[in-house]
Amino acid sequence: MTKTLLHVDSLCTTFGSGERLVRAVDGVSFDIAPGETFALLGESGCGKSMTALSAMRLVPEPAGRISDGVIRLHGEDLLALPEVAMRDVRGRRIAMIFQEPMTSLNPVLTVGEQISESLQRHLALRGGQAHQRVLALLDSVGIPDPARRYGEYPHQLSGGMKQRVMIAIALAGEPELLIADEPTTALDVTIQAQVLDLMRQLQKDTGMSILLITHDLGVVAEMADRVAVMYAGQIVEEANRESFFADPRHPYSRKLFESLPNMGKRGQRLAVIRGSVPSLSTVFRGCRFVDRCDSAGDICRKQVPVWTPLDAGQGVRCHLHDPARQPVPVPVEVSAASTEKSAQPALIDGDELLSVEGLKVHFPIHKGLLRRVNSHVRAVDDVSFDIPAGRTLALVGESGCGKTTVGKGILQLIPPTDGVVRFNGVVLTGLGARELRRQRGELQIIFQDPFSSMNPRMMVTDIIEEGMITQGIGASAAERAARVDQLLKQVGLSPELKHRYPHEFSGGQRQRICIARALAVEPKLIVCDEPTSALDVSVQAQILNLLKDLQDELGLAFLFITHDLSVVEYLAHEVAVMYLGRIVEQGHVEEVLNNPLHPYTRALLSAVPSIESGEQGIERKVLKAEGEMPSPVNPPSGCHFHPRCPLVMDECRREYPPPFFVKGTVKGSEGAHSTRCFLYKE
């Protein structure tokens, strides 16, 4: 029996032809052993998913084709097989989990029918046998009440449940290799932890290999045995997990680590990778990373680096490690951006800017012929907090907990059902439309998806100028145009780009334009709704640096809505944890993250993948929050978290806990750490 399950050698996948030829995968080689988890790591557009599709022979034709290379499964050349034979390989010997389960599942077939298709095709199971096998598969992937879920449709399942169904379909053919393409990217951190644990357990039970495609270093640290880093269609580094996290060799790999936000980098600027990934239609005459590398020399621009094997099975594609060019000192990169201290804002702590008291946002549910109100969705249910000038409050929690609705309720984009929102001494909840418009200039929002929040038919200059015209800022068109140029420079874009349209920019550039639009009306408070969640780690670092600089320079206050706790560690002063429409814990960021009180906060923090586990080769212990968040239409009695809480008591089921205050250990946070949990009842 061969020691290699999948062998990929010099794989090339191209799209188009002639001058428009795009080399999506360009000379990729790697091996995957039986029972091994091999991680393919890299930023968006580097060719990870196309490598996986090439291995499955699913490259869209005739636009694309596998132009060169070898793909062998247990020694059998997959590229030599006819399409009919490949249908027996897909699902039976190699299975794939796609990034977005909703678009991968058939909306008009039940869950049971979709899993049965694979059983019928690959194992010839039908009728009662297939039905029993489907129930066993649903149970094995942790779906409760498999008999009921068998007859449900994809739209009736949550995101985590849909991903579990995708895993069940993939496992139905009992494959030797499971390709998981960003399997947890769209999931909350607690559901992500459940899915990763499930994949680990299934691998242990079945002995299958996993090709894990991801951009998340934390997921790689927890799951991978070996790691390959992709950049611009090529693998630039490969190593076992411990070696990679202890000593990454390629300058690109090191920059990825330096770009990660965390508590230790508070008060510093994050390292950034300047520029952007080159177009894959470029004919490269040197290293592909040369224009973004701090260690680049003349040879890097003139000669393509060769693959250089290193110690302990590690390899790298970089002139710095080429023995033919030794002795060459390998610089230890400490980016100026990562060590430079941020200026501290000259503000007086405690100057109240925003005060939210008892905010409620309930949406009526209409039923029947007369459309009577049957019940309510309690999206936000009694939320209170303050944000002083020049400070950042992070609002964290799972999807559906009400974070975005809080932000929109504060801005009066959604009319609150109850409560008081006081901004700069003015009660916003009692203002009419005309008075509210005058206040809009001081409160702005940055949306999660920058592309959908901009008019695609408007040029950048018009997008930024629109708010100024509405608020009467700028005495003339020339003055506003000068202000647009100044704003673009302030967010790190050239004023020459102002006559372009949104589709002509990258994701990071579009988010900068949205920030410039928000700044155009000179706000005092900006609601940042997941502004970095759709960005790669290097682009995320640029946006976080920008937000921090703007806060220090202009004294802005931020309500930062996110589910990424590493961003919270780096940027926030205070943090509030939401669960099912209510804040369950609140306090100074160091206090809450280092000494979490509420079981839900502990579950969130313990579920976050950590790169420390990759460095030490150890598995984390997760305080599991079993199941998923209940519906806000019918929240549980008592504490809303009690059905998922491992520390639940009888009292938790009867009544909702009031806030309990715990003495803080961080200077200036005494008495400010609160939680709604009976475990801290005196």
C-alpha positions in Angstrom: 0.0 0.0 0.0 1.3 3.4 -1.0 2.1 6.0 1.7 0.6 8.7 -0.4 -3.2 9.0 -0.9 -3.2 12.1 -3.1 -0.3 13.1 -5.2 -0.4 16.5 -7.1 2.6 17.4 -9.2 3.1 20.7 -11.3 -0.6 21.3 -11.6 -1.6 24.2 -13.9 -5.1 25.4 -14.4 -5.8 28.3 -16.7 -8.7 30.4 -17.9 -9.0 32.3 -21.2 -6.3 32.4 -23.8 -3.7 34.7 -25.4 -3.0 38.0 -23.6 -6.0 37.4 -21.3 -4.7 34.0 -20.1 -5.2 33.7 -16.4 -3.0 31.2 -14.6 -5.3 30.4 -11.6 -3.1 27.5 -10.5 0.5 27.6 -11.7 2.8 24.7 -10.9 1.3 23.5 -7.6 2.7 20.3 -6.1 1.9 18.5 -2.8 1.2 15.1 -1.3 -1.5 14.0 1.2 -0.9 10.9 3.3 -3.8 8.6 4.5 -5.4 9.9 7.7 -3.6 13.3 7.4 -5.1 16.8 7.5 -3.3 19.0 4.9 -4.2 22.7 5.1 -4.0 25.0 2.1 -3.7 28.6 3.5 -3.8 31.9 1.7 -5.8 35.1 1.0 -8.8 35.4 -1.3 -7.9 34.9 -5.0 -4.7 33.0 -4.5 -6.0 29.8 -6.1 -6.9 27.6 -3.1 -10.4 26.7 -4.2 -9.4 26.3 -7.8 -6.7 23.8 -6.7 -9.4 21.7 -5.0 -11.8 21.9 -8.0 -8.9 20.8 -10.2 -8.3 17.7 -8.0 -12.0 16.9 -8.4 -12.0 17.6 -12.1 -14.7 20.2 -11.6 -13.0 23.2 -13.4 -15.7 25.0 -15.3 -15.3 24.3 -19.0 -14.8 25.5 -21.7 -13.7 28.7 -19.9 -11.1 26.9 -17.8 -8.9 23.8 -18.3 -6.2 21.8 -16.5 -3.4 22.6 -18.9 -0.6 20.6 -17.2 0.4 18.5 -14.3 -0.4 15.2 -12.6 -3.2 14.2 -10.1 -2.9 10.7 -8.7 -5.2 9.1 -6.2 -3.6 5.9 -4.8 -1.4 5.9 -7.9 -4.3 6.2 -10.3 -4.0 9.1 -12.8 -7.3 11.0 -12.4 -6.6 13.3 -15.4 -6.5 10.2 -17.7 -10.0 9.0 -16.6 -13.0 9.7 -18.7 -15.9 11.7 -17.2 -18.0 8.6 -16.6 -15.3 7.1 -14.5 -14.7 10.3 -12.6 -18.4 10.2 -11.4 -17.4 7.1 -9.4 -14.5 8.9 -7.9 -16.4 12.0 -6.8 -18.5 11.3 -3.7 -17.1 7.8 -3.4 -13.4 8.2 -3.1 -13.1 12.0 -2.9 -15.9 14.2 -1.4 -16.1 18.0 -1.0 -17.7 20.4 1.4 -18.3 23.8 -0.2 -18.0 27.2 1.5 -21.6 28.2 1.2 -24.0 25.3 2.1 -27.2 27.1 1.1 -26.0 27.4 -2.5 -24.8 23.9 -2.6 -28.0 22.2 -1.3 -31.0 21.7 -3.6 -33.8 24.0 -2.2 -36.6 21.8 -3.6 -35.4 18.4 -2.2 -35.6 17.4 1.5 -32.5 16.8 3.5 -33.1 13.0 3.5 -33.6 12.9 -0.3 -30.3 14.7 -0.9 -28.3 12.3 1.3 -30.1 9.3 -0.2 -28.9 10.4 -3.7 -25.3 9.8 -2.7 -26.1 6.4 -1.1 -28.0 5.2 -4.1 -25.3 6.3 -6.5 -22.2 5.0 -4.7 -23.4 2.3 -2.3 -26.5 1.0 -4.2 -28.7 1.5 -1.1 -32.4 2.0 -1.5 -35.7 2.0 0.4 -35.5 1.1 4.1 -31.8 0.5 4.1 -31.1 3.9 2.7 -33.5 5.6 5.1 -31.8 4.0 8.1 -28.4 4.9 6.8 -29.5 8.5 6.3 -30.7 8.7 9.9 -27.4 7.2 11.1 -25.5 9.8 9.1 -27.6 12.7 10.5 -27.0 11.4 14.0 -23.2 11.0 13.4 -22.9 14.7 12.4 -24.7 15.8 15.6 -28.1 16.8 14.2 -30.8 16.4 16.9 -34.0 14.5 16.1 -32.8 13.0 12.7 -36.3 11.5 11.9 -37.8 15.0 11.8 -34.9 16.7 10.0 -35.1 13.9 7.3 -38.2 15.5 5.9 -37.2 19.2 6.2 -35.9 21.5 3.5 -32.6 23.4 3.6 -34.3 26.8 4.2 -35.7 25.3 7.5 -32.2 24.8 8.9 -29.7 27.2 10.5 -26.3 27.8 9.0 -24.6 25.3 11.3 -27.2 22.7 10.6 -26.9 23.2 6.8 -23.1 22.7 7.1 -23.7 19.5 9.0 -26.0 18.2 6.3 -23.2 19.0 3.7 -20.8 16.9 5.8 -23.3 14.1 6.0 -23.7 14.1 2.2 -19.9 14.1 1.8 -19.6 11.1 4.3 -22.4 9.1 2.7 -20.0 7.6 0.1 -17.4 6.8 2.8 -14.6 8.7 1.0 -10.9 8.4 1.5 -10.3 12.1 1.1 -12.6 14.9 2.3 -12.0 18.4 0.7 -13.3 21.1 3.0 -13.4 24.5 1.3 -13.6 27.2 4.0 -16.1 25.0 5.9 -16.6 27.4 8.8 -16.1 30.8 7.3 -19.8 31.7 7.4 -20.4 30.3 10.8 -20.3 31.8 14.3 -17.4 30.9 16.5 -19.4 28.5 18.8 -20.8 26.7 15.7 -17.4 26.7 14.1 -15.9 25.0 17.2 -18.7 22.3 16.9 -18.0 21.7 13.2 -14.3 21.5 13.6 -14.7 19.1 16.6 -17.0 17.0 14.4 -14.6 16.8 11.6 -11.8 15.8 13.9 -13.9 13.1 15.5 -15.1 11.7 12.1 -11.5 11.6 10.9 -10.5 9.7 14.0 -13.5 7.2 13.5 -13.1 6.7 9.7 -9.4 7.3 9.1 -10.1 9.6 6.1 -7.7 12.3 5.0 -8.8 16.0 4.9 -7.7 18.8 2.5 -8.6 21.9 4.5 -8.8 25.2 2.5 -8.9 28.3 4.7 -7.5 31.8 5.3 -7.8 31.5 9.1 -4.5 30.8 10.9 -6.3 29.8 14.1 -8.3 27.0 12.3 -5.0 25.8 10.7 -3.4 25.7 14.1 -6.2 23.5 15.5 -6.7 21.1 12.6 -3.7 20.7 10.4 -0.9 18.2 10.4 0.9 19.9 7.5 0.5 23.4 6.0 1.0 24.8 2.6 0.9 28.6 2.0 -0.4 29.8 -1.4 0.3 33.1 -3.0 -0.7 34.2 -6.5 -1.3 30.7 -7.8 1.8 29.1 -6.3 2.7 27.3 -3.1 5.4 29.5 -1.5 5.9 27.5 1.7 5.2 24.0 3.1 5.9 22.6 6.6 4.4 20.6 9.4 2.2 22.5 11.8 4.7 22.9 14.6 7.6 24.1 12.4 5.3 26.5 10.5 3.9 28.2 13.6 7.3 28.2 15.4 9.4 29.5 12.5 7.6 30.6 9.3 10.3 31.1 6.6 8.7 32.9 3.7 8.4 36.7 4.1 4.7 36.5 3.1 4.0 33.9 5.8 5.8 36.1 8.4 3.8 39.1 7.3 0.5 37.2 7.8 1.4 36.5 11.4 2.5 40.1 12.0 -0.9 41.4 10.6 -2.9 39.5 13.2 -4.5 41.7 15.9 -4.4 40.7 19.5 -4.2 42.1 23.1 -0.4 42.3 23.0 -0.5 44.8 20.1 -2.9 47.3 21.8 -1.4 50.8 21.4 0.7 49.7 18.4 0.1 49.8 14.7 -0.4 46.4 13.0 2.0 45.4 10.4 0.5 45.6 6.9 1.4 44.0 3.6 1.7 47.0 1.2 0.1 46.9 -2.2 -2.2 44.1 -3.4 -2.0 40.6 -4.9 -0.8 40.8 -8.5 -3.1 39.8 -11.3 -2.9 36.1 -12.2 -2.8 37.1 -15.9 0.7 38.7 -15.3 3.7 37.0 -16.9 6.1 36.8 -13.9 9.8 37.3 -14.5 10.8 37.2 -10.8 9.3 36.5 -7.4 5.5 37.1 -7.3 5.8 38.7 -3.8 8.6 41.1 -4.8 6.6 44.4 -4.9 5.2 43.8 -1.3 8.3 42.3 0.3 10.5 44.2 2.7 13.5 41.8 2.0 13.4 42.0 -1.8 16.7 42.4 -3.7 17.6 42.8 -7.4 17.7 39.1 -7.9 14.1 38.8 -6.7 12.9 41.0 -9.7 15.0 39.3 -12.3 14.8 35.6 -11.5 12.0 33.3 -10.5 12.8 31.6 -7.1 13.1 27.8 -7.1 11.6 25.5 -4.5 14.2 24.9 -1.7 13.8 22.0 0.7 14.7 22.8 4.3 15.0 20.8 7.5 12.1 18.8 9.1 10.2 18.4 5.8 9.9 22.2 5.4 10.2 23.9 2.0 10.1 27.4 0.7 10.1 29.3 -2.6 12.3 32.2 -1.8 15.8 33.4 -2.9 16.7 34.1 0.8 16.8 30.4 1.4 18.3 29.2 -1.9 21.6 27.4 -1.1 22.9 28.5 -4.5 22.9 32.0 -3.2 24.4 31.3 0.2 25.7 32.7 2.4 22.8 35.2 2.4 21.7 36.7 5.7 18.0 36.1 6.3 16.7 39.3 7.8 14.4 39.1 10.8 11.6 41.3 9.8 10.2 43.6 12.5 8.0 46.0 10.6 8.1 49.6 11.7 4.3 49.5 11.4 4.1 46.8 14.0 6.2 48.5 16.6 5.2 52.2 16.2 3.1 53.4 19.1 -0.2 54.9 18.3 -0.8 58.4 19.6 -3.2 58.5 22.5 -6.2 60.8 22.1 -6.2 63.9 24.1 -9.7 63.4 25.6 -11.1 63.4 29.0 -12.4 59.9 29.9 -16.0 60.0 31.1 -17.3 62.7 28.7 -20.6 61.1 27.9 -21.4 61.1 24.2 -24.0 58.3 23.8 -26.3 56.9 26.4 -28.7 54.0 25.7 -31.2 53.1 28.3 -33.6 50.1 28.1 -33.6 50.0 24.3 -36.1 47.6 22.8 -36.8 46.8 19.2 -39.6 44.3 18.6 -40.9 43.4 15.1 -44.6 42.4 14.9 -45.6 39.1 13.3 -48.8 39.4 11.3 -50.9 36.3 10.6 -54.3 35.5 9.3 -56.5 37.1 6.6 -56.8 40.3 8.6 -53.1 40.4 9.3 -53.5 40.7 13.0 -50.4 40.9 15.2 -49.9 37.4 16.5 -46.6 37.8 18.3 -43.3 39.7 18.2 -39.7 39.1 17.3 -37.8 40.5 20.3 -34.7 41.4 18.4 -33.4 43.8 21.1 -34.9 43.5 24.5 -33.8 46.0 27.2 -30.2 47.0 26.2 -28.4 49.7 28.1 -24.8 51.1 27.8 -22.8 54.3 27.5 -20.0 55.4 25.1 -17.8 58.3 26.1 -16.2 60.5 23.5 -13.1 59.1 21.9 -13.8 55.5 23.1 -14.7 52.2 21.5 -17.4 49.9 22.7 -17.4 46.5 21.1 -20.7 44.7 20.8 -20.0 40.9 20.3 -22.2 37.8 20.0 -23.4 35.2 17.5 -25.4 36.0 14.4 -29.0 36.8 15.1 -28.4 38.0 18.7 -29.5 41.6 17.8 -26.1 43.4 17.4 -26.9 45.1 14.1 -30.4 46.0 15.2 -29.0 47.8 18.2 -26.8 49.9 15.9 -29.7 50.7 13.6 -32.0 51.4 16.6 -29.5 53.9 17.9 -29.3 55.7 14.6 -33.1 55.6 14.4 -32.9 53.7 11.1 -35.3 51.3 12.8 -37.8 53.0 15.1 -37.2 51.6 18.7 -40.2 50.0 20.4 -39.1 51.4 23.8 -36.2 53.0 25.6 -34.2 56.2 25.4 -31.2 57.0 23.1 -29.5 60.1 24.2 -26.7 61.6 22.0 -24.7 64.6 23.2 -27.5 65.5 25.5 -30.2 65.2 22.9 -32.9 62.5 23.1 -33.0 61.0 19.6 -36.0 58.8 20.3 -38.3 61.8 20.6 -37.2 63.8 17.6 -39.2 64.4 14.4 -37.8 63.7 11.0 -36.6 67.3 10.4 -34.8 67.5 13.8 -33.4 64.0 13.4 -31.9 64.9 10.0 -29.8 67.7 11.6 -28.4 65.1 14.0 -27.5 62.6 11.2 -24.2 64.4 10.5 -22.9 63.5 13.9 -23.9 59.8 13.8 -22.7 57.6 10.9 -22.5 53.9 10.0 -20.0 51.7 8.1 -21.8 48.6 6.8 -20.5 45.1 6.7 -20.6 44.8 2.9 -19.1 47.9 1.3 -20.1 47.0 -2.3 -23.9 46.6 -1.5 -23.9 49.8 0.5 -22.7 52.0 -2.4 -24.7 53.0 -5.5 -22.9 51.1 -8.4 -23.9 53.9 -10.8 -22.3 56.7 -8.8 -18.7 57.7 -9.0 -16.6 57.8 -5.8 -16.6 61.6 -5.7 -20.4 61.7 -5.9 -20.8 58.9 -3.2 -18.6 60.9 -0.7 -20.1 64.3 -1.6 -23.7 63.2 -1.3 -23.8 63.4 2.5 -22.1 66.9 2.5 -24.8 68.2 0.1 -27.5 66.8 2.3 -26.0 68.3 5.5 -25.1 71.6 3.9 -21.3 71.2 4.3 -19.2 73.2 1.9 -20.1 76.6 0.5 -19.4 75.6 -3.1 -18.8 72.6 -5.4 -15.1 73.5 -5.5 -14.9 73.4 -1.7 -16.7 70.1 -1.5 -14.4 68.7 -4.2 -11.3 69.7 -2.2 -12.9 68.1 0.8 -13.4 64.8 -1.1 -9.7 64.9 -2.1 -8.7 65.5 1.5 -10.9 62.6 2.7 -9.5 60.2 0.2 -5.9 61.0 1.3 -7.0 60.6 4.9 -8.1 57.1 4.3 -5.1 56.2 2.2 -6.4 56.5 -1.3 -5.2 58.7 -4.2 -7.6 61.6 -5.1 -7.0 60.5 -8.7 -9.3 57.5 -8.1 -12.4 59.7 -7.3 -13.8 59.4 -10.8 -14.0 55.6 -10.7 -17.0 53.4 -9.9 -17.2 51.0 -6.9 -16.7 47.8 -9.0 -13.2 49.1 -10.0 -11.9 48.7 -6.5 -10.8 45.9 -4.2 -12.7 45.0 -1.1 -10.3 46.8 1.2 -10.4 49.9 -1.0 -14.2 49.9 -1.1 -14.3 49.8 2.7 -11.9 52.8 2.8 -14.3 54.7 0.5 -17.2 53.9 2.9 -15.1 55.2 5.8 -14.4 58.4 3.8 -18.1 58.8 3.1 -18.9 58.5 6.9 -16.2 61.0 7.7 -17.4 63.5 5.1 -20.1 64.9 7.4 -17.7 65.3 10.4 -19.4 62.7 12.8 -18.6 62.2 16.5 -19.9 58.6 16.6 -19.5 55.9 14.0 -21.4 52.6 14.2 -19.0 50.0 12.6 -21.1 47.0 11.6 -18.6 44.1 11.0 -16.4 46.4 8.8 -13.5 43.8 8.5 -15.4 40.5 8.5 -15.2 40.1 4.7 -11.6 41.2 4.4 -8.4 39.1 4.4 -6.1 39.4 7.4 -3.6 41.8 5.7 -6.4 44.1 4.4 -8.1 43.9 7.8 -4.8 45.2 9.4 -4.9 48.3 7.1 -8.5 49.1 8.1 -7.9 48.6 11.8 -4.9 50.9 11.7 -6.9 53.5 9.8 -9.8 53.4 12.3 -7.4 53.7 15.2 -5.6 56.6 13.6 -8.8 58.4 12.9 -10.0 58.0 16.5 -6.7 59.3 17.8 -6.7 62.3 15.4 -10.4 63.3 15.4 -11.5 62.0 18.8 -14.2 59.7 17.2 -16.2 57.3 19.3 -17.0 53.8 17.8 -19.7 51.3 18.4 -17.9 48.3 16.9 -20.2 45.4 16.1 -18.2 42.2 15.5 -17.9 38.5 16.2 -14.1 38.5 15.8 -12.7 38.6 19.3 -9.1 39.2 18.2 -10.3 42.5 16.7 -12.0 43.3 20.0 -8.8 42.6 21.9 -6.9 45.1 19.7 -9.3 47.9 19.2 -11.9 48.1 21.9 -11.9 49.9 25.3 -15.1 48.3 26.6 -16.9 45.2 25.5 -20.6 44.1 25.8 -21.6 40.5 25.1 -25.0 40.0 23.6 -27.2 36.9 23.6 -30.7 36.7 22.2 -31.4 40.5 22.4 -29.9 41.2 25.8 -26.4 42.1 27.1 -25.2 39.3 29.4 -21.8 40.7 30.3 -20.1 44.1 30.1 -16.9 45.7 31.2 -13.4 46.8 30.4 -12.0 44.8 27.5 -9.1 43.3 29.4 -11.4 42.5 32.4 -14.0 40.7 30.3 -11.6 38.8 28.0 -9.1 37.8 30.7 -11.7 37.1 33.4 -15.0 36.2 31.7 -17.9 35.7 34.2 -20.9 34.6 32.1 -20.9 31.0 30.9 -21.8 32.2 27.4 -18.8 34.6 27.3 -16.6 31.7 28.5 -18.0 29.5 25.7 -17.4 32.2 23.1 -13.8 32.8 24.2 -12.9 29.1 24.5 -14.3 28.4 21.1 -12.0 30.9 19.3 -9.3 29.0 17.4 -5.9 30.1 18.7 -2.5 30.0 16.9 -0.9 29.3 20.3 -2.2 25.7 20.0 -0.3 25.4 16.7 2.9 26.5 18.2 2.7 24.1 21.2 0.9 21.3 19.3 -1.8 21.0 21.9 -5.6 20.9 21.7 -7.7 23.5 23.5 -10.4 22.7 26.0 -13.7 24.1 24.8 -16.5 25.0 27.2 -19.2 23.9 24.9 -22.4 25.7 24.4 -24.4 22.8 22.9 -27.0 23.4 20.2 -27.9 26.8 18.7 -29.4 30.0 19.8 -33.2 29.8 20.3 -35.6 31.9 18.3 -36.2 35.5 19.5 -39.9 34.9 18.7 -40.2 32.4 21.6 -37.2 32.9 23.9 -36.8 30.4 26.8 -38.2 31.3 30.2 -35.8 32.5 32.8 -32.2 33.0 31.6 -32.3 32.8 27.8 -29.0 30.9 27.8 -30.1 28.1 30.2 -31.0 25.5 27.6 -27.3 25.6 26.4 -25.6 26.3 29.7 -23.4 23.6 31.2 -23.7 25.3 34.7 -27.5 25.7 34.7 -29.4 25.8 38.0 -33.1 25.6 38.8 -33.2 29.3 39.5 -32.0 30.0 35.9 -35.1 28.3 34.5 -37.5 30.4 36.5 -36.5 34.0 36.2 -34.1 36.2 34.2 -31.2 37.3 36.3 -30.6 41.0 37.1 -27.2 42.6 36.6 -24.6 41.6 39.2 -21.5 43.8 39.6 -18.1 42.2 40.2 -15.0 44.1 41.4 -12.6 44.5 38.5 -8.9 44.0 38.6 -7.9 46.3 35.8 -7.1 49.9 36.9 -10.1 52.2 36.3 -12.6 49.3 35.9 -13.5 48.9 39.6 -17.2 48.2 39.9 -17.7 48.4 36.1 -17.7 44.7 35.3 -21.3 43.4 35.3 -22.9 40.1 34.3 -26.5 38.7 34.3 -25.9 35.3 35.8 -27.1 33.8 39.1 -23.6 32.3 39.7 -22.6 35.7 41.0 -25.6 36.3 43.2 -24.4 37.3 46.7 
